[in-house]
Amino acid sequence: MDLKEVMAVNVRRIRHDRQLTQEELAHRAGLSARYIGAIERANKSASVTILGRIAEALGVDPAVLLKRPRE
């Protein structure tokens, strides 16, 4: 699993844990819902700036979004 896929899984999992829609997360992060969807599908790579904005919107440290799940 590459980092783009790791981030996709983590963003989606944490967003669901916080009971947020893609639209709500996008609004909090100042991004479009389409962009959030593309990140969650691992169709787009996020810059470190975007990574930081999404992490802040989710209330987590940016490193959490890049942490590989345990096997």
Summary of the structure (lengths in Angstrom):
residues: 71
radius of gyration: 10.7
end to end distance: 11.2
largest distance: 33.3
contacts: 185
relative contact order: 0.22
helix: 65%
strand: 0%
